[in-house]
Amino acid sequence: MAERWVSRCSTHPTQSLGTQPRAERLRQNNKQETTMQHATQVELLKRTLALIEQGQTDCAPAPSALPVDVYLDAERYRREREEILRREPVLVARSSEIAAGHFLTRELLAPLLLSRDEQGRLRGFLNVCKHRGTQLVGEASGKNRVFVCPYHAWAYNPDGQLRGIPHGYGFEGIDRACLNLTEVPVAERFGAVWVRLSPGPALDLEAFFGPEILADFDSFGLDEHVIFDPRDIRRPVNWKLTIDTFLENYHVQKAHQATIDHLFWPNLGLFERFGRHIRNYYVKRNLRDILDQPESAWNLRRHGNLLYFLWPNTLVLVEPDHIDFSSVYPDGPLATRVLGHTLLSEQPASDKARRYFEKNNEILYSALEEDFALAARVQTGIQAGASDRLWHGRFEPALKWFHQSLDEALGDKRVIE
């Protein structure tokens, strides 16, 4: 078995999803490959080689099953939205999108207004006037100013404080402090803005992510990366089906044979859980190249893609020379919205470099569309009532972990077997 698996590997140059001239690739590798601690890389690559010798991928002790109702039930959707996605830290923007003295709005599971003062302090508010509940700021971004409600002209400072009420005598007796904008907790880490989309205590991102995730992401040096090719995608599938497609590579050989299958070793990967966060490693067919290299030269990113699931809804794909973020939000009980962007260590220095990254993203998003099409077929299938459950193979443990975490966060009796 092991010999047969090894023979399926072919030697490829270091590559992302697309192709790139060697000189350009080496130049960018030197500038852009910021990766995890080398000892961790060596450990993971040794574990991967051991799996090849065993002739199988990382596996859970047993298969599991999940009731189809978790994808279809409207009350389940409401609870996931209100009790998880609006109560946990979610990624809403890159820090670089909000300069000092500027604001940014987002319409996610709640209307959000982010404002950074001249000293660099960032604050978050629900973008809702306290008078009659009107969305306060309509623009996507701009310089800070007095924000005036378009309905009755109530005015707010960028720090959320109520500034003025026309004909204020009509509201005498109301504590003005109750009329300030509703503040929500906000914090910045990994060059990103994380927000709790409802009022609550300050965010403790150190505790939220934990030491393993912090170590990996701090090593990527994301604070200075730049945004490339942001996307806003909406498709008519349940949000969890979208996440499911990222958490296993069992489907790649069949579902992605026209796009990315040629890059990856069939159904071979590592799966690890850190609290409710997950780290997967999907192995490329060029893995055997490291057998001719000293351990000191091993580079995990050249021989596979790291895929992180950051609880509760962000997926991070770490490729050799760039990193792709996708935050998955429900857009209704049977609809999903994906906010995606690519991070580069610097803006492309030439048209050739830009075309290279555009080609990579073309392949990535083509594969995602293949996943969306299959998720839609799954949704149609489970709505037909053919079965009351879906199955997870032993080599799909991350699917079980994701759905277990949802159940635990909702305080539900385990619905996954």
Secondary structure, DSSP 8 states (H G I E B T S, - for coil): -HHHHHHT-----S-SSS---HHHHHHHHHHH---S-HHHHHHHHHHHHHHHHHTS----SS-EEEETHHHH-HHHHHHIIIIIITTS-EEEEEGGGS-TTEEEEEESSSEEEEEE-TT--EEEEESB-TTT--B---SSEEE---EE-TTT--EE-TTS-EEE-TTGGGGTTS-GGGGS--EE-EEEETTEEEE-SSS-S---HHHHHHHHHHHHHHHTTGGG-EEEEEEEEEESS-HHHHHHHHS--TTHHHHTTTTTGGGEEEEEEEEEEETTEEEEEEEETTGGGGGGS-GGG--GGGSEEEEEEETTTEEEEE-SS-EEEEEEEESSTT-EEEEEEEEESS--SSHHHHHHHHHHHHHHHHHHHHHHHHHHHHHHHHHTTS-SEEEE-TT-HHHHHHHHHHHHHHT------
